[in-house]
């Protein structure tokens, strides 16, 4: 089963490495098209989130497939060789299948059981379809992963009361300031920014400002959370008037620089400014943490919040792992059965050719048969062939399930002895005709 996955995640790579290799959703189609030019890559999909970059591919062989994926990362993504050695993991066959299912179930997330990953897996499949890079194998794999994720959340408590990354950011902020007395600002009106704004709104802050590049989207979210909307151009002024800022954009460039914050703090009243940056890549220049009165937190600082919030969900891991293994095994059976289908079809074609030849021979020897008798003989021959093929077909499917099948012509000859089949068919047809004539 030549399905492979290459990737890096929060488990293997620090934030600055993940930032460097993140692929914005608007560039995934372009990346997939470039990846499809490698002949060893038959199907491909890219899962890029705030905590991971993973390529899933159906390849001609493990060796050539992995080599081409690494070549793609080296050229298109400008990934350095040392990044391969330090941060990149390579999963082959069943490992890759099980990993994607664990990802979809939330077992590999920084926030155990978080629901957002389901949408991200679904988006990865959608973008791969749009780019024309996904085929039957990866389509089925991603659909199975989504089904497993849904089942895990419905049948276990892995997703019960899950805090999203946005909610965890607010939890962290609440340990650093009194939100109910704070002038709060959310940068970004996308999915993550919306989550943050809603969780802040519940805490009834002194004020809540939504900053976004598109003022219309900021205004729409501000209406929901009883806040105020501002364009991104107003950010320097808003920073000077804020006690808490949560940034959730991840556009690839620093929205808040050290110099911008220095000017904002000079214009601000007394008090400190708490900033929680959950953008990937980062929205806030890291050196801003050096400024007096600024407390800057990133995604990595959410780990303690996560640990406190998700202890009870860890007890659900064994039940979710059972779901993963069940669906992974079912997918592997489907994959190998699909691989053996052409051989089964070849067997049936060969058997049908033998049947047609023997029928013609029989009718040439027995011209006295009337039309009704001929139809009965044809029907009987089809029934005999189906019974004779049952054993070889079952054997092929069992070998496929055990991953022992080889789609070579000599295997068909081994499972279906053409001469023996022809002789058995001729004998049974003769017996059938003689019985019909005497009845």
PATORGU-961554 format. One record per atom (N, C-alpha, C): residue in one letter; x, y, z. Coordinates in steps of 0.2 Angstrom, whole numbers, plus 5000, padded with zeros to 4 digits. Last residue first. Layout:
residues N
AXYZ;...
This chain:
residues 439
X482948174898;X482348194903;X481748214898;X483948154890;X483548094892;X482948104896;X484348274887;X484148244881;X483748174884;X484848314899;X484348354897;X483948314891;X485948234901;X485448224906;X484748264903;X486748274890;X486448204890;X485848204895;X487048404895;X486648394889;X486348324888;X487748384907;X487148424907;X486648404901;X488848314902;X488348284906;X487748314907;X489348414894;X489148354891;X488648314895;X489748504904;X489248524899;X488948464895;X490648434911;X490048454915;X489548474910;X491748424902;X491348364905;X490748384908;X492048554899;X491748514894;X491448454897;X492448604912;X491848634909;X491548584903;X493548524913;X493048514918;X492348544915;X494348574902;X494148504903;X493548494907;X494548704906;X494148684899;X493948614900;X495248694918;X494548724918;X494148704912;X496448634913;X495948604918;X495248624918;X496848744905;X496748674902;X496248634907;X497048854915;X496548854909;X496348784906;X496948864931;X497348824926;X496848814920;X497148994941;X496648964936;X496948924931;X498149014949;X497549014952;X497048984948;X499249024940;X499248974946;X498548964949;X498849114931;X498849054929;X498949004934;X498849224940;X498249204937;X498249134934;X500249234942;X499749214948;X499149194945;X500749274930;X500849204932;X500449184938;X500349404929;X500049364925;X500149284927;X500249494944;X500649474939;X500249414935;X500149574957;X499649574951;X500049554945;X500149484972;X500549514966;X500149514960;X499649494989;X499449484982;X500049514977;X499749505002;X500249454999;X500149454991;X498949565011;X499449605008;X500049565005;X497849505016;X498549485020;X499149525017;X496949545007;X496849565014;X497549555018;X497449474996;X497449544996;X497449575003;X497249344999;X497949364999;X497949444999;X495849344999;X496149335005;X496949355005;X495649374986;X495449424990;X495749414997;X496149254980;X496449314978;X496249374984;X495249154986;X495949154987;X496349224986;X494049194979;X494149204987;X494849204989;X494449164966;X494249234968;X494349244976;X494649024967;X495149074965;X495049144967;X493248984971;X493848974975;X494449014973;X492349034960;X492249054967;X492949044971;X492548974948;X492949034949;X492849054957;X491548874947;X492248854947;X492748914949;X490348944948;X490548904954;X491348884954;X490449014936;X490349054943;X490549014948;X490448904927;X490948954928;X490948994934;X489148854929;X489648814931;X490348854932;X488348964925;X488248944932;X488848904934;X488648964911;X488749024916;X488749004923;X488148834908;X488848854907;X489048914912;X486748854909;X487148804914;X487948814913;X486548944899;X486448964906;X486748914911;X486848864888;X487248924889;X487148944897;X485948764889;X486648744890;X487048814891;X484748834887;X484848804894;X485548784895;X484948874874;X484848924879;X485048894886;X484848744868;X485448794867;X485448844873;X483548714870;X484148674873;X484748714873;X482948804863;X482748804870;X483348764873;X483348774850;X483548844853;X483448834860;X483948604849;X483548654847;X483748724851;X485348504843;X485048544849;X484548594846;X485948454832;X485248434833;X484948474839;X487348474832;X486848524829;X486148514830;X488548454842;X487848434843;X487348474839;X489748504838;X489648424839;X488948404839;X489448634839;X489648604833;X489648534833;X489148654853;X488648664848;X488848634841;X490448624858;X489848584860;X489348584854;X491148734853;X491348664852;X490748614852;X490448844859;X490448834852;X490648764850;X490748814872;X490048814870;X490048804862;X492148834873;X491848764874;X491148764872;X492248964870;X492548924866;X492248854866;X491549024881;X491249034874;X491548984869;X492348974892;X491648954891;X491448964884;X493549044889;X493548974889;X492848944888;X493149174891;X493349154884;X493349084883;X492749174904;X492249184899;X492449164892;X494049154910;X493549104910;X493049114905;X494549284906;X494849224904;X494449164904;X493749364913;X493849374906;X494049304903;X494049324926;X493349314924;X493349324916;X495349364927;X495149294928;X494549284925;X495249504926;X495649464921;X495449394921;X494549534938;X494249544931;X494549504926;X495549504947;X494949464947;X494549474940;X496549594943;X496649524942;X496049484942;X495849714947;X496049704940;X496149634938;X495649694961;X495149694957;X495249684949;X496749714969;X496649644966;X496149644961;X496649844974;X497149824970;X497149764966;X495449834981;X495449874975;X496049854971;X495949764992;X495449734988;X495349764981;X496849854997;X497049794994;X496549764990;X495849955001;X496449974997;X496649914993;X495049885010;X494749915004;X495349924999;X495949855020;X495649795017;X495349825010;X496249985024;X496749945021;X496449885018;X495050025030;X495350055024;X495850015020;X494949935041;X494449935035;X494649965029;X496049985048;X496049915046;X495549905040;X495550105051;X496250105048;X496250035044;X494450085059;X494350115053;X495050105048;X495050015070;X494549985066;X494450015059;X496050115075;X496250055072;X495750015068;X495150215079;X495650235074;X495850165070;X494450155089;X494050185083;X494550195077;X495450135098;X495150075095;X494750095089;X495750265101;X496250225097;X495950165094;X494650305108;X494750335102;X495250295098;X494950225120;X494350215116;X494350245109;X496150275124;X496150205122;X495450195118;X495750415127;X496250405122;X496150325120;X495050455138;X494650435132;X495150405126;X495850515147;X495550445149;X495150415143;X496050635142;X496550585141;X496350515143;X495050715147;X494950685140;X495550635139;X495450765159;X494950705159;X494850675152;X496350865155;X496650805159;X496050745158;X496250985149;X496050925145;X496250855149;X496551105156;X495851095153;X495751025151;X497951085159;X497451095165;X496751085162;X498451085147;X498551025151;X498051035157;X498151205141;X497951145138;X497951085143;X498851295149;X498151295149;X497851235146;X500151245146;X499951235152;X499151245153;X500151285132;X500251215134;X499951205141;X500251415128;X499551385129;X499551315132;X501451455124;X501251465131;X500551435133;X501451425110;X501851385115;X501651395122;X500851535105;X500451475105;X500851425110;X501351665116;X501251635110;X500951575110;X501351825124;X501251755124;X501151725117;X502051965132;X501851935125;X501851855126;X501852105140;X501852035141;X501652005135;X502552265142;X502252215137;X502352145140;X503252345151;X502552345151;X502252305146;X504652365140;X504352375147;X503652375146;X505052245127;X504752315129;X504552315136;X505252115124;X505752155127;X505552225130;X504252075115;X504252055122;X504752085127;X504652115103;X504152155106;X504152145114;X505352015097;X505752065101;X505252115105;X504351945089;X504551925096;X504951965100;X503052035082;X503752025082;X504052005089;X501551945079;X501951995083;X502651985083;X501051845072;X500851915070;X501251965073;X501851695065;X501651745070;X501451815068;X500951605052;X501551625056;X501351685061;X499851605065;X500351555062;X500351575055;X499351685080;X499351685072;X499951635070;X499151705093;X499051645091;X499051635083;X499751805105;X499851795098;X499751725096;X499251905117;X499251835115;X499251825108;X499752035127;X499652015120;X499751935120;X499452155139;X499552085138;X499352065131;X500252295145;X499852275139;X499952195139;X500052395160;X500352345156;X499952325150;X500052565165;X499752495165;X500152455160;X499552735160;X499952685164;X499652615164;X499152765143;X499152775150;X499552725154;X500152775128;X499652745132;X499752775139;X501252825120;X500552855120;X500052835125;X502152725122;X502352795124;X501652835124;X501552615117;X501652615124;X501852685127;X501652645104;X500952635107;X501052645114;X502952645101;X502652705100;X501952705104;X503252515104;X503552565108;X503152625107;X502452445094;X502252445101;X502552495105;X503152485083;X502452505083;X502252505090;X504352425085;X504352495085;X503652525086;X504052285085;X504252315091;X504252395091;X502452265076;X503152265076;X503352295083;X501152175071;X501352225076;X502152215077;X501152105060;X500652155060;X500852205065;X502352025051;X502252055057;X501752105057;X501751905039;X502151965040;X501951995047;X500851805038;X501551795035;X501951845036;X499651805044;X499651825037;X500351815034;X498951775056;X499451725053;X499451745045;X497851815065;X497851825058;X498251775054;X497551845079;X497351785076;X497351785068;X497951915094;X498051925087;X497951855084;X497252005107;X497351935105;X497351945097;X497652115120;X497652105113;X497752035111;X497252225133;X497352155131;X497252145123;X497152355134;X497452325140;X497652245138;X497252495122;X497152425124;X497452405130;X497652605116;X497052615120;X496852545123;X498752585108;X498852625113;X498252635118;X498152495098;X498552465103;X498752515109;X497352595091;X497052545095;X497452515100;X498452655084;X498052695089;X497652645094;X498852555076;X499352585081;X498952625086;X497652515069;X497952475074;X498452505078;X497052575058;X496952605065;X497352565070;X497252495047;X497552555048;X497552595054;X496252395049;X496952375051;X497452445051;X494752465055;X495152445050;X495952435053;X493652415068;X494152465066;X494552425060;X492152405078;X492552385072;X493052435070;X491652355094;X491752415089;X492252385084;X490352245100;X491052275100;X491052335095;X489452135102;X489352205105;X489952245105;X489652025094;X489952025101;X489852095105;X489052055082;X488851995086;X489051995093;X489652175078;X488852175079;X488752105084;X490952125075;X490752175081;X490052175083;X490752055064;X490852015070;X490752065076;X490452155055;X489952105056;X490052065062;X491552235056;X490952265058;X490452205059;X492452155050;X492552175057;X491952195060;X491952145037;X491952085041;X492052105049;X492152275033;X491552255033;X491452185038;X493552295033;X493152335039;X492452305039;X494752195032;X494152205028;X493652235034;X495752185041;X495952215035;X495252235031;X495252225058;X495252175052;X495452215046;X494852215075;X495252245070;X495352195064;X493652255087;X493852205082;X494252245076;X493652285104;X493752305098;X493952255093;X492752305118;X492952245114;X492952275107;X492752345136;X492652365129;X492952305124;X492752275148;X492552345148;X492352375141;X491952115145;X492552155145;X492252235145;X491151985147;X490952055148;X491552105150;X491451855144;X491751875150;X491551955152;X490851845132;X490551805137;X490851835144;X491851905124;X491151935125;X490851905131;X492851815123;X492951875127;X492251905129;X492251715115;X492451695122;X492551765126;X492051795104;X491451765107;X491651745114;X493451815100;X492951875102;X492351845106;X493951685097;X494151725103;X493651785105;X493151655086;X493051615093;X493351655098;X493551755077;X492851745079;X492751715086;X494851715075;X494651785078;X493951785081;X494651595069;X494951595076;X494851665079;X493951635057;X493751575062;X493951585069;X494251805056;X494151745053;X493851695058;X494651935060;X493951915060;X493751855057;X495952015068;X495751955064;X494951935065;X496252055084;X496452065078;X496352005073;X495352115097;X495452055094;X495652075087;X495552195113;X495652205106;X495752135103;X494852265128;X495152215124;X495052225116;X495152335142;X494952365135;X495252305131;X494552255157;X495052265152;X494752295146;X493752205167;X493952275168;X494452295162;X493652075164;X493052115165;X493152195165;X494952025164;X494552035157;X493952085158;X496252055172;X495552055174;X495152075168;X497651955167;X497352025168;X496552005170;X498151835167;X498651885167;X498351955168;X497151735165;X497651725171;X498151785172;X496551775154;X496251785160;X496651775166;X497451735144;X497451805145;X497051815152;X497151595145;X497751615147;X497751695148;X495851595140;X495951575147;X496651595149;X496051645127;X495651685132;X495751665139;X496751535122;X497051605122;X496751645127;X495751435123;X496351435127;X496651495128;X494851485113;X494651485120;X495251485125;X495751465102;X495551535103;X495251535111;X495851325102;X496451365103;X496251435105;X494451265111;X494751285105;X495451315107;X494051145123;X494251215122;X494551225116;X492651035124;X493351045121;X493451125121;X491650965129;X491851025132;X492551045130;X492150815122;X491650845127;X491950915130;X492950745114;X492750815112;X492350845116;X493050625120;X493650655118;X493550725116;X492050535125;X492050605128;X492750645126;X491350445111;X491750455117;X491750525119;X490450455100;X490450395105;X490950395111;X490650575094;X490050555096;X489950495101;X492050585092;X491750635096;X491050615098;X492250465084;X492650475090;X492250525095;X491450495073;X491250445077;X491650445084;X492250605067;X491550615069;X491350555074;X493450535064;X493450595069;X492750605071;X492950435055;X493250415061;X493250475067;X492550525045;X492050475048;X492350455055;X493850575041;X493250615044;X492750575047;X494450455037;X494750495043;X494250545046;X493750425026;X493750375032;X493950415038;X494050535018;X493350525020;X493250475026;X495350515016;X495150575020;X494450565022;X495350385009;X495650395015;X495450455019;X494650424997;X494350375002;X494650385009;X495550514992;X494850534993;X494550484998;X496650434990;X496650484995;X495950504997;X496150344980;X496450314986;X496450374992;X495550414969;X495150374973;X495450354980;X496450574970;X496150514966;X495750474971;X496950744969;X496750684973;X496350634969;X497250854962;X497850814964;X497650744968;X496450954958;X496450894953;X497050844955;X496151064965;X496851064962;X496851004957;X495051024971;X495051084967;X495651084963;X495450914979;X494950904973;X494950964969;X496250984988;X496550934984;X496150924978;X495251064994;X495751094990;X496151054986;X494550965001;X494251004996;X494751044991;X495550905009;X495250865004;X494950904999;X495751015018;X496250995014;X496050945008;X494451035023;X494751085019;X495251055014;X494450925032;X493950925026;X494150975021;X495450955040;X495550895036;X495050905030;X494851075046;X495451075042;X495651015038;X493751015052;X493651065047;X494251075043;X494450945062;X494050915057;X493850955051;X495151035069;X495550995065;X495050965060;X494251095078;X494351125072;X494751085067;X494051025090;X493551005084;X493851045078;X495250935100;X494950995098;X494550985091;X495850825106;X495150825105;X494850885102;X497050925114;X496750855113;X496050855112;X497851035107;X497251035111;X496950965110;X498750995098;X499051025104;X498451025109;X498350835091;X498250905092;X498550925098;X498150695090;X498850725088;X498850805089;X496850665092;X497350635096;X498050665095;X495850705083;X496050755088;X496650725093;X495450635073;X495150615079;X495350665085;X496350675063;X495650695062;X495250685069;X497550615068;X497450685067;X496750705067;X497150475067;X497250505074;X497250585073;X497050475053;X496450455057;X496550485064;X498450495050;X497950545047;X497250535051;X499050385055;X499150445058;X498650495056;X498550275048;X498350275055;X498450345058;X499150305036;X498450295036;X498250305044;X500550295039;X500250355037;X499450355037;X500650155043;X500750215048;X500450275046;X500350085032;X499850085037;X499950145042;X501350185022;X500850135022;X500350145028;X502550275032;X502350235026;X501850195027;X503050435036;X502650385038;X502450345032;X504350545042;X504050505036;X503750445039;X504550705049;X504450635050;X504150605044;X505750835051;X505250805047;X505150725049;X506750885060;X506050905061;X505550855057;X508050855057;X507850875064;X507150865065;X508150815043;X508550775049;X508250785056;X507550915037;X507350855036;X507550805042;X508251025040;X507551025043;X507350955042;X509451005033;X509450995041;X508750995044;X509051045021;X509150975022;X509150965030;X507751165021;X508451145021;X508451075023;X506451205009;X506651175016;X507351155015;X505751274999;X506451295001;X506651275008;X504651224993;X504551255000;X505251285003;X505251184980;X504651234981;X504551264988;X506451114984;X506351164979;X505851214980;X506151034996;X506851074995;X506751124990;X504950984993;X505051024999;X505651064998;X505250904982;X504750954981;X504851004987;X506150814987;X506450864982;X505950924981;X505250744995;X505850784998;X506150834993;X504550684986;X504150734990;X504750774994;X505450604979;X505150664976;X504850714980;X505750514990;X506250554987;X505950614983;X504550454992;X504850494997;X505350544994;X504350384979;X503950434982;X504150484987;X505450304978;X505450354973;X504950414976;X505150214990;X505850254989;X505750314984;X503850174988;X504050214994;X504650254993;X503150204972;X503450164977;X503650204983;X502150294967;X502250234964;X502650184968;X500950354980;X501550354976;X501650284972;X499950464987;X499950394985;X500450394979;X500250575001;X500250554994;X500250474993;X500150715011;X499950645010;X499950625003;X501050825021;X500950805014;X500750725014;X500850935033;X500950865031;X500650855024;X501251045046;X501251045038;X501350975037;X500451115061;X500751055057;X500751075049;X499751215068;X500251165071;X500551115067;X498951275060;X499351315064;X499851275067;X499051175045;X498651205050;X499151245054;X498851085030;X499251145033;X498851175038;X498950955021;X498650975027;X499051025031;X498850915004;X499250955009;X498750975015;X498850774994;X498450824997;X498950855003;X498950674979;X499350714984;X498750764987;X499450534968;X498950574971;X499250614977;X500650504962;X500050484959;X499450524961;X502250534961;X501750554965;X501050544961;X503250514951;X503150464957;X502550474961;X503350624944;X502950564941;X502850514946;X502850784948;X503350734950;X503050664948;X501750874947;X502250864941;X502750814942;X501150884959;X500850834954;X501350824948;X501750994965;X501850924967;X501650874962;X501151094958;X501851084957;X502051014959;X499851074963;X499951074955;X500751064954;X500051104976;X499851034974;X499951024966;X500351244976;X500851194978;X500651124976;X499151294971;X499751304967;X500351254969;X498351254982;X498151234975;X498851234971;X498951334993;X498951254993;X498851224986;X498851464994;X499351444990;X499351364989;X497751495002;X497751514995;X498251494991;X498251445014;X497751405011;X497651425003;X499951445017;X499351475017;X498851445012;X501051335024;X500751355017;X500051385018;X502451355034;X501751355034;X501551375026;X503851365036;X503651315031;X502851305031;X504051455046;X504451465040;X504151415034;X503251415057;X503151475053;X503451475046;X503951295060;X503351295058;X503051355054;X505151365065;X505151315059;X504451305056;X504651435076;X504951475070;X505051435064;X504051335085;X503651385081;X503951415075;X504951175082;X504851235086;X504351285081;X504351015079;X504651075076;X504451135081;X503650905084;X504350895081;X504750955080;X502450935088;X502750885092;X503550875090;X501951025079;X502151045086;X502450995090;X502650945064;X502150975068;X502351005075;X502950895047;X503150925054;X502650955058;X502950755035;X502750815039;X503150845045;X502350645024;X502950685026;X502650745030;X501650485021;X501550555024;X502150585026;X501050375008;X501550405012;X501350475015;X500550225001;X500350285004;X500850315009;X500650094994;X501150144994;X500850214995;X500449945000;X500050005000;X500450065000;
